[in-house]
Amino acid sequence: MTCCGNMFERFLFTPPMKYLNEYRLKKSIELLKGTDMTVTEIGLACGFSGASYYAESFRREMGMSPSDYRRNLDERTRIQAVLKL
């Protein structure tokens, strides 16, 4: 690892590429929640090289696909709306 990489990991306690992927995934979650962009569009907008790599990375970290995550958000939103009535 480079000197910069070592310093990065020393101060942030994570390797630079892991940090970058986590940041990209967090940004993608914001887009899944707040936009109607497709999963492919979100993956590309967040810097993933393709939809399959994005979905694979998302599944590895979140335990579900981006589409399932969005679907679960929609279900929770509907349930919360009914409970507020």
Backbone as a ProteinNet text record, in pm:
[ID]
protein_1_A
[PRIMARY]
MTCCGNMFERFLFTPPMKYLNEYRLKKSIELLKGTDMTVTEIGLACGFSGASYYAESFRREMGMSPSDYRRNLDERTRIQAVLKL
[TERTIARY]
84.5	0	89.2	41.1	118.6	123.4	209.2	219.8	86.4	22.9	-107.8	-211.9	-208.5	-302.7	-284.1	-160.2	-132	-182.8	-159.4	-205.8	-358.7	-419.9	-565.7	-621.8	-567.7	-616.9	-587.6	-476.3	-440.6	-539.6	-584.8	-673.9	-821.7	-859.3	-1001.5	-1032.2	-930.3	-945.2	-1008.5	-991.1	-1041.1	-957.2	-936.5	-861.8	-937.5	-865	-929.4	-1038.8	-1015.7	-1116.2	-1241.4	-1225	-1341.1	-1421.7	-1351.6	-1417.5	-1496.4	-1433.3	-1497.9	-1622.7	-1614.3	-1731.1	-1842.9	-1809	-1911.9	-1977.8	-1897.3	-1951.4	-2046.2	-2005.2	-2089.6	-2220.6	-2213.3	-2335.3	-2427.8	-2372.2	-2455.9	-2525.5	-2452.1	-2513.1	-2621	-2597.2	-2696.3	-2824.4	-2810.8	-2929.4	-3012.1	-2944.8	-3017.2	-3096.6	-3035.4	-3104	-3216	-3197.4	-3304.9	-3425.5	-3398.3	-3506.1	-3573.3	-3493.2	-3545.4	-3569.8	-3545	-3565.7	-3638.5	-3677.5	-3735	-3634.4	-3506.7	-3402.6	-3402	-3365.2	-3353.5	-3230.6	-3226.7	-3111.4	-2984.6	-2994.3	-2879.5	-2831.9	-2924.6	-2888.4	-2821.2	-2873.3	-2816.6	-2675.3	-2657.3	-2524.3	-2422.3	-2458.5	-2366.3	-2343.2	-2449	-2435.9	-2346.6	-2340.3	-2259.4	-2119.2	-2084.8	-1948.1	-1919.5	-2021.7	-2000.5	-1987.8	-1908.2	-1878.7	-1995.9	-2091.3	-2206.8	-2311	-2429.6	-2540.1	-2513.9	-2450.7	-2428.2	-2327.1	-2222.5	-2124.3	-2187.8	-2271.2	-2342.6	-2432.7	-2512	-2603.8	-2527.6	-2417.7	-2335	-2278.2	-2226.8	-2170.9	-2279.9	-2394	-2506.3	-2552	-2568.5	-2613.8	-2513.6	-2386.5	-2283.2	-2291	-2314.9	-2319.1	-2454.8	-2562.4	-2695.9	-2776.8	-2731.2	-2802.6	-2924.3	-2940.4	-3051.4	-3013.6	-3087.8	-3060.4	-3111.3	-3060.6	-3112.5	-3263.2	-3310.6	-3454.1	-3535.3	-3487.5	-3557.4	-3555.8	-3444	-3433.3	-3538.3	-3547.8	-3645.8	-3788.1	-3814	-3946.8	-3984.3	-3889.4	-3915.4	-3942.2	-3873.7	-3900.5	-4043.9	-4087.4	-4223.8	-4326.5	-4302.6	-4395.7	-4400.7	-4284.7	-4281.6	-4350.9	-4334.1	-4398	-4549.7	-4598.5	-4744.3	-4796.8	-4726	-4769.1	-4772.2	-4669	-4665.7	-4779.8	-4814.4	-4924.7	-5056	-5077.1	-5200.7	-5208.2	-5094.7	-5093.5	-5121.4	-5089.8	-5113.1	-5259.4	-5339.1	-5481.4	-5561.4
-117.3	0	123.8	227.6	351	421.3	517.1	597.8	667.1	721.6	786.2	686.2	567.9	463.4	424.6	415.3	382.2	491.1	615.2	726.4	731.3	710.1	708.8	605.2	483.3	374.6	401.7	462.3	492.2	589.9	688.6	790.3	754.8	679.8	645.1	499.7	423.5	285.1	193.9	228.1	145.8	173.5	71.6	94.4	189.7	264	362.4	303.4	188.1	131.9	86.8	32.5	-6.3	117.5	222.1	348.3	400.9	399.5	449.2	368.5	235.7	152.6	176.4	190.8	219	354.6	453.1	585.3	576.2	506.1	489.7	420.7	317.7	247.3	337.5	417.8	511.4	610.1	662.5	755.6	685.3	559.1	486.2	464.1	443.7	426.2	554.7	668.6	795.9	806.4	763.2	769.2	666.6	549.7	449.6	502.8	575	629.6	750.6	835.8	965.6	991.7	891.8	914.8	796.5	816.9	708.1	653.7	685.9	636.1	483.2	422.2	276.7	235	108.1	54.9	71.5	48.5	66.1	210.7	305.8	447.4	486	434.3	465	408.6	284.9	224.4	304.1	342.7	420.8	560.3	622.8	756.9	757.9	645.5	636.7	582.3	562.9	527.4	379.8	296.1	153.6	131.2	32.9	11.3	-48.6	-105.6	-163.9	-205.7	-236.8	-271.9	-400.1	-497.4	-624.6	-608.7	-528.8	-505.6	-426.5	-330.8	-253.9	-345.9	-427.6	-517.5	-616.8	-668	-762.4	-695	-575.1	-500.9	-467.5	-425.1	-390.6	-512.4	-624.3	-747.5	-792.5	-783.2	-825.1	-741.6	-612.2	-524.4	-522.3	-527.1	-506.9	-636	-743.9	-870.8	-883.4	-790.9	-796.3	-712.8	-731.6	-655.3	-512.2	-420.4	-282.9	-277	-360.7	-362.6	-408.4	-511.3	-558	-451.3	-381.8	-273.9	-166.9	-126.8	-24.3	-75.4	-199.6	-257.4	-257.9	-295.2	-294.5	-153.9	-54.9	84.9	122	83.8	115.3	50.5	-74.2	-144.3	-76.8	-39.6	27.2	162.2	234.8	365	348.4	249.7	225.4	187.4	102	59.5	178.1	263.8	381.9	475.6	490.1	579.2	526.2	395.3	335.8	352.4	334.2	346.5	488.6	587.6	726.5	765.7	687.4	722	710
0	0	0	-55.9	-64.1	70.8	79.2	200.4	229.8	126.4	143.8	191.7	132.1	172	317.4	361.2	500.9	594.4	556.7	639.9	644.1	529.9	521.6	618.7	610.8	695.7	843.3	873	1011.8	1073.9	996.4	1051.8	1041.8	940	922.9	955.7	990	1033.8	929.2	804.6	695	570.7	487.6	363.7	270	187.2	99.6	9.7	-50	-141.7	-67	52.1	132	170	209.5	243	122.5	6.7	-115	-147.3	-139.9	-169.6	-69.4	58	158.3	131.7	94.8	62.4	-57.5	-160.2	-278.8	-244.2	-159.8	-120.5	-39.6	50.7	127.7	35.3	-62.3	-158.1	-239.8	-274.8	-353.8	-273.2	-142.7	-58.1	-56.7	-50.8	-57.8	-187.7	-297.6	-427.4	-436.3	-376.6	-375.3	-297.9	-190.2	-107.4	-171	-234.9	-273.5	-419.7	-505.6	-648.7	-711.7	-835.4	-915.1	-1015.1	-995.8	-1086.3	-1082.2	-1194.7	-1196.6	-1117.5	-1080.2	-1008	-1091.9	-1219.9	-1309.1	-1307.8	-1320.3	-1318.2	-1186	-1077.7	-946.6	-934.2	-974.9	-969	-1047.1	-1167.4	-1250.9	-1194	-1142.6	-1085	-961.5	-893	-771.1	-797.6	-924.1	-958	-973.6	-969.4	-993.7	-1144	-1181.3	-1323.4	-1400.3	-1329.8	-1396.1	-1294.5	-1343.3	-1255.1	-1177.2	-1241.6	-1172.4	-1058.6	-1080.4	-973.8	-860	-894.1	-792	-710.3	-777.9	-707.8	-620.1	-671	-594	-468.9	-483.5	-369.7	-268.3	-317.1	-230.4	-152.3	-220.6	-155.7	-49.3	-78.4	15.8	144.8	132.4	249.4	318.9	242.2	298.3	315.6	253.5	266.7	177.3	85	-10.6	-132.1	-239.1	-360.9	-346.1	-428.7	-424.6	-452.4	-542.8	-573.7	-453.4	-383.7	-263.7	-155.1	-141.6	-43.4	-72.6	-196.4	-235.5	-213.7	-248.3	-230.3	-82	4	148	198.4	144.4	181	147.4	27.7	-15	77.5	117.7	206	342.8	397.9	527.9	521.2	412.1	396.5	395.4	322.6	317.8	455.6	527.3	659.7	754.7	750	837	804	677.3	637.5	691.7	687.9	739	890	957.7	1103.8	1150.8	1067	1104.7	1091.4	1017.7	998.1	1124.9
[MASK]
+++++++++++++++++++++++++++++++++++++++++++++++++++++++++++++++++++++++++++++++++++++

